[in-house]
Amino acid sequence: MSVIKETIDIDRRPEDVFSYVTEPSHITEWQESAVSATKLGDAPLAVGSKVKVTRRIGRREMPMTMQVSELDPPRSWRIDGIDGPVRGHVKGTIEPIADGERSRVTLALDFESHGIGKLLAPLVVRPHARKEMPRNEQHLKDVLEASV
């Protein structure tokens, strides 16, 4: 299946966007389906860090563990699902625009399915994510631009 990819321009510097978007405690502020998100462990976020995220898909809450596999401030990050029947893989990039005063944020999301997830991903999870992702990017823009 194809990657779900969305891009939005935000009136904030790349450093500001990166620090906000990669902070697990902010996930529920800009992602509609995120019910909770907690970084596991006390060390600063780094490659190998794990985040426990619970999402509401329909009427069901689905906990999952995500692991940071790339962190290149303030340009890009990648976080991958490491458990559960449907594992999300998110790649984010931030491109400076307007001489670095604004940012172009691109999120690319794909899924890996296991067991029952082979049925859930194409029928439930992927369509839900395809609808939600542009709204999430708009929430991200609204939150970051309101805090200037």
N, C-alpha and C positions, 0 to 999 in steps of 0.2 A: 504494500500500500504506500501511497505517497506521503511525504512529509507535509505537515500543516505548518505554513509559514506566514507570519504577519509582521508588518513594519509600521512604525509610527515615529513622528518627529516630536521631540519634547524640548520645551524651552528651559533646559537646565544643562549645565556642563556635564560631560561624560563622567567625571569623577563623582559628582553628586548622584547621578543615575545609577552608576555601578554600585556605590556603597549602599544605596537603598534597595536595589533589586536583588542583591546577593545576601541581604540580611534576612535570615529565616523568620525572625519575629514579625517582619512586614508582609509576609506572604498573604495572610488573611485580609490585609487591608486592600489588596488590589486584585486578588484572584477570587472570583465568585464562588467556586466550588470548594475552596479551602476552608475547612472548619477549624483546623489547628495545625500549627507547625512549630516544631521544637528541635533545636540543634542538640545532638547527642554528644555529651562531653563538654568540658570547660575550655578547651583550647580554642584559639581564634580560628575562624573559618579558613580552611586550607584544602588542597587536594587530599582526598581521603576522608574528609569530614563527612559525617552522616547526619541526615535530617529526617525526623519522623513527621510525615504529613498525613493528615486525615482529610479526605475529600468526600463531599456528598455528591453522589451520582444518582439522580432520581430520588428515591426515598431511602437509599442505602448509604451508610458511611463506610468508606473503604480506607483503612490505614495502610500506609506503605512507607518503606524506608528508601530514601534517596541518598546517593553518594556523590560528592563533588569529584569530578574527574578532570576538570580543567578550571583554572582560575588565573586569568591574565588581566589584572586591573590596569586601566579602566576599559579595556577593549572587549573582553569576552569571558564567558564561563560556560561550563557544561555540567549538568547534573543528571544522573542516571538512576532509574528505579532498579533496586537490587532484590526485591522480593515481591510476592503477590502474583496473581494470575495475569495481570496487565501491568507492564512496567514502562513508564514514560521515560523518554530520553529527550532532554531539553538542551538546546544550544542557544545561547544568547550572545549577540554582538552589539556593540555600541560604536557608532561611527561619529566622530566630531564633525559638526557642520557650523557654518557661520563663524569661522575663525575660532572654533572650540567653545563658543558660547551656547550652542544648542547641541542636541544629540539625536541621531537616528538609531532607534532601537529595533532590532530584528530578533524575533523569537521563532525558532524552528522546533517543532515537536513531532516525535515519532513514537511508535509503540512496539513493544515486543510482547508476545502473548505466550502463555503457558497453560496447559490444561483447559479448564473452563474459559479461560481468557481468550482462547481462539474463537469462541462464540461471542463473548462479551465485547471484545475490542471493536469489531466491525459493526455490530448491531447497536451498541449502546455508547461505549466510551469514545470512540473516534467521532461520531456525529455530535456528541455533547461537546467535546473539545473544539471541534471546528466552529461551532456556534459561539462558544464562550471566549475563545482566544482573542478575537478583535475587541470584545467588550473589556477583557482584562487589560489589554494594552491601553484602551481609552481610560480605564480606571487609574492605571499607572501614571499616565499623562496628567490626569486631573489632580491626583494626589501630589505629584511632584511640583506641578506648576502652582498649586495653591499654597505650597509651603515656601515660596520664594520670599 
